Amino acid sequence: MFDFLAKGGVLVGPILLCSVIALALFLERLIRLGRVNIRGNGLVSSVSTHLKNGEDQQAFDVASRDPSPMGRILTQAMEVKDQDRETLEAVLVHATESETRELSRYLQALATIGNITPLLGLLGTVMGMIKAFMVIQQMGGKVNAAVLAGGIWEAMLTTALGLAVALPTMVAHSYLSARVDRYETQLQDGTVTFLKAIGFRLSRS
């Protein structure tokens, strides 16, 4: 197998390296996203109930003890809950974006690998074709079909390999991006519920 891949030229190595990196990044994000509890265990409901009842300290304690992304967002929001509405919303937006960036870490690297591996394969093919035609020139154009075909398939091997790496990488990127988008929506829903609880308390005061 390695002898077969070696016929593809010097760019086979970088393409294989990209495949290993892509697999490592995908597995790391898959495990990380699988372990995260986005909204905690009834965290938003609990915090909202405490706020509606005027139990601010209990609400802060519940949020600060929760290690989930939603817990960190609500903890920051509770620290500025008595300031104006614009400040509170700005803090919520910033905290949500920060948590989303953390969840989407390495996704851009996956996308980059998915984009460059076909180009590396194409570059390898072009380099291989150049070498093949240089051989033909050196032989004075007297070359049989077998020699020509052998040179061409070896040249195109890198393109096939690049596509073989790029396709699953892009699928993995799309899958992880969809999960992050879903988590971001959950976080936004939680912040809206929090704002409603603040508004409910203000309307009663």
Phi, psi and chi 1 to 4 in degrees:
 res  aa     phi    psi   chi1   chi2   chi3   chi4
   1 MET       -  -45.4 -176.5   63.8  176.4      -
   2 PHE   -66.8  -35.8  -70.9  105.5      -      -
   3 ASP   -64.1  -38.0  -68.0  -22.2      -      -
   4 PHE   -64.9  -46.7  174.4   74.8      -      -
   5 LEU   -67.3  -32.5  -67.5  175.9      -      -
   6 ALA   -62.1  -24.2      -      -      -      -
   7 LYS   -69.8  -13.2  -65.9 -179.4  179.3 -180.0
   8 GLY   -77.5  -11.7      -      -      -      -
   9 GLY   104.3 -171.8      -      -      -      -
  10 VAL   -70.7  -21.2  -64.7      -      -      -
  11 LEU   -83.9   -5.3  -70.7  178.0      -      -
  12 VAL   -63.1  -40.2  168.4      -      -      -
  13 GLY   -58.4  -53.4      -      -      -      -
  14 PRO   -59.0  -36.7  -27.1   35.6      -      -
  15 ILE   -66.4  -42.8  -66.8  174.6      -      -
  16 LEU   -65.1  -36.9  -68.5  177.8      -      -
  17 LEU   -62.7  -41.3  178.3   60.8      -      -
  18 CYS   -61.1  -38.5  -74.9      -      -      -
  19 SER   -65.4  -39.5   70.5      -      -      -
  20 VAL   -66.4  -43.8  173.0      -      -      -
  21 ILE   -63.5  -43.8  -64.6  174.2      -      -
  22 ALA   -61.2  -42.6      -      -      -      -
  23 LEU   -64.4  -41.4  179.1   60.5      -      -
  24 ALA   -64.6  -42.8      -      -      -      -
  25 LEU   -65.6  -41.3  -66.6  178.7      -      -
  26 PHE   -63.2  -46.5  172.7   69.7      -      -
  27 LEU   -65.3  -39.1  -68.7  177.4      -      -
  28 GLU   -62.3  -46.2 -170.4  -82.8  -21.4      -
  29 ARG   -68.9  -37.3  -75.5  -68.6   88.3 -173.3
  30 LEU   -62.1  -44.6 -170.1   64.7      -      -
  31 ILE   -68.1  -43.0  -65.4  172.1      -      -
  32 ARG   -62.4  -47.4  174.3   71.8  176.6   86.2
  33 LEU   -70.3  -28.0  -65.1  177.6      -      -
  34 GLY   -71.2  -27.5      -      -      -      -
  35 ARG   -88.6  -24.5  -71.4  178.0  175.9  176.0
  36 VAL   -73.0  137.2   67.3      -      -      -
  37 ASN  -106.7   96.3 -173.6   -2.1      -      -
  38 ILE   -56.2  -51.8  -66.7  -63.2      -      -
  39 ARG  -106.2    9.6  -64.4 -173.1   62.5  175.2
  40 GLY    70.4 -175.9      -      -      -      -
  41 ASN   -95.6   89.2  -62.4  -45.2      -      -
  42 GLY    66.6   25.1      -      -      -      -
  43 LEU   -63.0  -50.8  172.8   64.0      -      -
  44 VAL   -61.2  -43.0  177.5      -      -      -
  45 SER   -62.8  -42.4  176.2      -      -      -
  46 SER   -65.8  -46.6  178.2      -      -      -
  47 VAL   -63.0  -42.8  169.7      -      -      -
  48 SER   -62.8  -41.0  -62.1      -      -      -
  49 THR   -62.8  -44.5  -60.7      -      -      -
  50 HIS   -62.2  -41.1  -76.0  -54.8      -      -
  51 LEU   -64.5  -43.6  -74.2  174.9      -      -
  52 LYS   -62.9  -29.2  -69.4  177.4 -179.4  178.4
  53 ASN   -89.6    3.0  -65.8  -27.2      -      -
  54 GLY    77.0   16.0      -      -      -      -
  55 GLU   -96.4   71.4  -59.1  167.8  -15.9      -
  56 ASP   -64.6  -43.4  -68.6    5.0      -      -
  57 GLN   -64.8  -40.4 -174.0   58.4   47.2      -
  58 GLN   -64.0  -39.7  -69.8   89.8  -31.7      -
  59 ALA   -62.7  -43.6      -      -      -      -
  60 PHE   -64.5  -41.9  179.4   81.6      -      -
  61 ASP   -62.6  -42.7  -69.1  -18.9      -      -
  62 VAL   -63.2  -43.7  169.4      -      -      -
  63 ALA   -68.4  -43.4      -      -      -      -
  64 SER   -70.6  -25.5   60.7      -      -      -
  65 ARG   -82.3  -13.8  -73.9 -163.7  -59.2  -96.3
  66 ASP   -87.9  124.6 -164.6  -66.5      -      -
  67 PRO   -84.3    2.6   31.6  -35.1      -      -
  68 SER   -74.7  162.4   68.4      -      -      -
  69 PRO   -55.4  -39.6  -28.4   36.3      -      -
  70 MET   -64.3  -36.4 -166.3   76.3 -109.4      -
  71 GLY   -62.5  -42.7      -      -      -      -
  72 ARG   -67.2  -37.4  -69.4 -171.6  -70.6  -89.8
  73 ILE   -65.4  -48.0  -69.1  173.3      -      -
  74 LEU   -67.6  -32.0  -66.4 -174.9      -      -
  75 THR   -62.3  -44.2  -61.1      -      -      -
  76 GLN   -65.5  -38.0  -65.4 -177.9   51.6      -
  77 ALA   -67.4  -38.5      -      -      -      -
  78 MET   -64.0  -27.9  -72.1  -66.1  -62.1      -
  79 GLU   -70.3  -21.0  -67.3  172.7   -9.6      -
  80 VAL  -122.6   17.8  -63.8      -      -      -
  81 LYS   -62.6  -25.2   62.8  178.7  175.2   54.3
  82 ASP   -90.2   -1.1  -65.6  -35.8      -      -
  83 GLN   -85.6 -177.1  -61.6 -173.5   30.1      -
  84 ASP   -67.6  161.6   58.3  -86.6      -      -
  85 ARG   -59.9  -39.6 -179.3   86.5  173.4 -166.0
  86 GLU   -63.3  -41.4  -70.2   74.7   15.9      -
  87 THR   -64.6  -43.4  -59.9      -      -      -
  88 LEU   -61.4  -45.4  177.3   58.0      -      -
  89 GLU   -66.0  -37.6  -68.9  179.5   -9.7      -
  90 ALA   -63.5  -41.1      -      -      -      -
  91 VAL   -64.9  -42.4  169.0      -      -      -
  92 LEU   -63.2  -43.8  -75.0  170.4      -      -
  93 VAL   -63.8  -46.4  169.7      -      -      -
  94 HIS   -62.9  -44.0  175.3   75.8      -      -
  95 ALA   -65.2  -39.8      -      -      -      -
  96 THR   -65.1  -42.7  -58.9      -      -      -
  97 GLU   -64.2  -38.3  -70.3  177.8  -12.5      -
  98 SER   -64.0  -44.0  177.4      -      -      -
  99 GLU   -66.4  -37.3  -67.4  -64.9  -24.3      -
 100 THR   -66.5  -39.8  -58.4      -      -      -
 101 ARG   -61.6  -39.1  -77.5 -164.7  -60.1  -88.0
 102 GLU   -65.1  -40.7  175.9   61.6   26.9      -
 103 LEU   -67.6  -32.6  -68.0  170.4      -      -
 104 SER   -94.0   12.8   60.5      -      -      -
 105 ARG   -58.0  140.2 -179.1 -173.7  -65.7 -177.3
 106 TYR    76.0   -6.9  -55.4  134.1      -      -
 107 LEU   -67.1  -35.5  -66.3 -167.7      -      -
 108 GLN   -66.0  -35.7 -175.0   56.8   47.3      -
 109 ALA   -63.4  -40.0      -      -      -      -
 110 LEU   -61.9  -44.5  -92.0 -178.5      -      -
 111 ALA   -61.9  -39.8      -      -      -      -
 112 THR   -63.1  -44.5  -59.4      -      -      -
 113 ILE   -62.1  -42.0  -69.1  173.7      -      -
 114 GLY   -62.4  -27.7      -      -      -      -
 115 ASN   -85.7  -35.4  -71.7  -33.0      -      -
 116 ILE   -87.9  -25.8   66.3  171.7      -      -
 117 THR   -63.0  -39.6   45.6      -      -      -
 118 PRO   -63.9  -34.2  -20.3   33.0      -      -
 119 LEU   -68.7  -38.8  -62.7  178.3      -      -
 120 LEU   -62.5  -41.3  -73.5  173.4      -      -
 121 GLY   -63.4  -41.3      -      -      -      -
 122 LEU   -65.8  -40.5 -179.9   59.5      -      -
 123 LEU   -61.9  -41.8  177.4   59.8      -      -
 124 GLY   -61.9  -39.1      -      -      -      -
 125 THR   -65.4  -43.6  -65.9      -      -      -
 126 VAL   -61.9  -43.8  171.4      -      -      -
 127 MET   -63.8  -40.0  -67.6  172.6   60.4      -
 128 GLY   -65.5  -40.1      -      -      -      -
 129 MET   -65.3  -38.7  -66.6  -64.7  -70.3      -
 130 ILE   -60.4  -44.7  -69.1  174.2      -      -
 131 LYS   -63.5  -39.8  -69.3  179.7  180.0  178.1
 132 ALA   -62.7  -43.9      -      -      -      -
 133 PHE   -74.3  -26.1  -76.8  108.1      -      -
 134 MET   -65.9  -38.8  -73.5  175.9   62.4      -
 135 VAL   -63.3  -43.1  171.0      -      -      -
 136 ILE   -60.4  -41.9  -65.7  174.6      -      -
 137 GLN   -64.1  -41.9 -177.1 -176.0   30.6      -
 138 GLN   -64.0  -30.2  -68.4  171.8   -0.9      -
 139 MET   -87.6    8.4  -61.8  178.5   65.8      -
 140 GLY    69.7   24.7      -      -      -      -
 141 GLY    79.9   -3.5      -      -      -      -
 142 LYS   -91.1   81.9  -61.7  177.4 -179.1  179.4
 143 VAL  -134.4  138.8   57.7      -      -      -
 144 ASN   -84.9  170.0   57.7   44.2      -      -
 145 ALA   -63.7  -33.5      -      -      -      -
 146 ALA   -63.9  -43.8      -      -      -      -
 147 VAL   -64.6  -43.6  173.8      -      -      -
 148 LEU   -64.1  -44.9 -176.7   59.1      -      -
 149 ALA   -64.2  -39.4      -      -      -      -
 150 GLY   -62.3  -42.8      -      -      -      -
 151 GLY   -65.2  -37.3      -      -      -      -
 152 ILE   -69.9  -45.3  -68.2  175.5      -      -
 153 TRP   -68.3  -31.9   78.4 -103.4      -      -
 154 GLU   -67.2  -36.7  -72.0 -176.6    9.3      -
 155 ALA   -67.7  -38.6      -      -      -      -
 156 MET   -80.4   -7.8  -63.6 -173.7   69.3      -
 157 LEU   -60.2  -38.6  179.6   60.1      -      -
 158 THR   -68.2  -35.0   52.3      -      -      -
 159 THR   -63.6  -45.2  -66.2      -      -      -
 160 ALA   -61.6  -41.3      -      -      -      -
 161 LEU   -67.5  -40.8 -173.2   59.9      -      -
 162 GLY   -61.6  -42.2      -      -      -      -
 163 LEU   -68.0  -37.1  -68.8  174.0      -      -
 164 ALA   -63.9  -29.8      -      -      -      -
 165 VAL   -83.4  -40.6  172.8      -      -      -
 166 ALA   -67.4  -40.8      -      -      -      -
 167 LEU   -61.4  -54.4  -69.7  174.9      -      -
 168 PRO   -65.8  -28.8   20.2  -31.1      -      -
 169 THR   -65.2  -43.2  -61.0      -      -      -
 170 MET   -68.6  -35.6  -65.5  -51.6  -64.7      -
 171 VAL   -63.4  -43.8  170.4      -      -      -
 172 ALA   -62.1  -41.5      -      -      -      -
 173 HIS   -63.3  -43.4  174.9  -93.5      -      -
 174 SER   -64.2  -40.3  -63.5      -      -      -
 175 TYR   -63.5  -47.5  170.3   73.0      -      -
 176 LEU   -67.4  -37.2  -66.6  175.4      -      -
 177 SER   -63.3  -39.4  -64.8      -      -      -
 178 ALA   -64.0  -39.4      -      -      -      -
 179 ARG   -66.0  -42.1  -71.3 -169.7   63.2  172.9
 180 VAL   -64.0  -40.9  170.5      -      -      -
 181 ASP   -61.3  -39.7  -70.6  -18.0      -      -
 182 ARG   -66.4  -40.6 -174.8  167.3   68.7 -108.8
 183 TYR   -65.4  -39.5  -68.3  156.7      -      -
 184 GLU   -62.0  -39.8 -177.0  179.2   10.2      -
 185 THR   -62.6  -40.4  -60.6      -      -      -
 186 GLN   -63.7  -40.2  -66.8  177.6   11.5      -
 187 LEU   -65.1  -41.7  -67.9  174.8      -      -
 188 GLN   -64.5  -39.9  -69.4  172.7  -13.5      -
 189 ASP   -61.1  -39.5  -69.5  -17.1      -      -
 190 GLY   -65.2  -40.2      -      -      -      -
 191 THR   -68.2  -34.9   59.5      -      -      -
 192 VAL   -63.8  -43.5  169.8      -      -      -
 193 THR   -61.0  -40.0  -58.4      -      -      -
 194 PHE   -62.8  -44.7  174.4   81.5      -      -
 195 LEU   -64.0  -36.2  -73.6  172.4      -      -
 196 LYS   -64.6  -39.2  -72.5 -179.8  177.9  178.9
 197 ALA   -64.9  -40.1      -      -      -      -
 198 ILE   -63.3  -43.8  -68.6  -69.9      -      -
 199 GLY   -64.5  -37.0      -      -      -      -
 200 PHE   -63.1  -42.5  174.8   83.7      -      -
 201 ARG   -66.3  -40.4 -171.0 -178.5   65.9  171.7
 202 LEU   -66.7  -35.7  -68.0  176.9      -      -
 203 SER   -68.8  -23.1   66.0      -      -      -
 204 ARG   -87.9  -19.0  -66.2 -157.9  -46.3  172.4
 205 SER   -85.2      -   59.6      -      -      -
